[in-house]
Amino acid sequence: MKTVLTGITTTGSPHLGNYIGAIKPAIHASKDDETRSFYFLADYHALIKCQDPVQVHQSTLEIAATWMAFGLDTETAYFYRQSDIPEVAELTWYLTCVAAKGLMNRAHAYKASVQKNTDSGEDTDYGITMGLFSYPVLMAADILVFKAHDVPVGKDQIQHVEMARDIAQRFNHIYGEHLVLPRAVVDEDTPVLQGLDGQKMSKSYNNTIPLFVTEKQLKKKINQIKTNLQEPGEPKDPDTSAVFQIWKAFATPEQTTYMRKEFENGIAWGESKKQLFELINTELSAPRERYNELISNPKHVEATLLKGAERARTHSQELLTNLRNAVGIRPLG
Ligand code: TRP
């Protein structure tokens, strides 16, 4: 059986881009009987970027509630919080002791921070924590602890999965074939959603449409999508329009053909946004109700995560028992 695993860092609130790019395809994939899916909230990773405890805590609840609201089957998929799996922290150390420092020096996220310091004339290490530097080792532990084969990620994370593979290989070389070598899976068909300004929708660009706001707020956000000054009746180019691009991500092929025609016929921007709101809202309204119930019942979300961790740990505990033995940490006599 194939094991698929991916993590979601618990900083910020989920937006339409997260839904289209990660949540929706992952929940869909989890329905396949031939795969075992692990989806987890990467709260240890959150601490690397965010030292605001209230935000980390709130984001954990929001992200968990989001996945549950969209109908992730938490009885078949493994849905848990990284920090509830002590084996992740333990494995991180074993991996740290085989991971080459030179490999970590090459990580994009770390290099970008060094570059920023160089550009601004700071000391190269300024503001860089060991957490940021060792981030790929923690991520390797997440992946290797459950013997994942496939790791669905965005392009920016491919390097980290390759590092996990590299580290696993080194571990196996030294201690024997204990770890499964994972591979990154980037689905080219999954749309990367444009944000309000037409750039990739991302929290760091401040151009997102949040997933679960009121209908009124959703409408308001959609009205903020940048358009050009073309008048009603003027034919418009769908392929350069964020409105059309977001439409396409939610629409059936028939609905996409229809909207393409409407653009050619010169639909008014206001009208196209009104229809976009209706389309998105139809898909989100039932999950929104479930989401609001879950958010007001955090104990239920907590219990679900703990149960997920307990199920997941049957796998991680078994692996760590073997690894401890393999590295020479075992009872005397
Ligand atoms: N680092 C990933 C991100 O920022 C999140 C993540 C943490 C992850 N651990 C993982 C993704 C393990 C895949 C597998 O998006």
Boltz pocket constraint, residues with backbone or C-beta under 6 A from the ligand:
constraints:
  - pocket:
      binder: B
      contacts: [[A, 5], [A, 6], [A, 7], [A, 8], [A, 9], [A, 42], [A, 45], [A, 138], [A, 139], [A, 142], [A, 143], [A, 151], [A, 152], [A, 153], [A, 157]]
      max_distance: 6.0
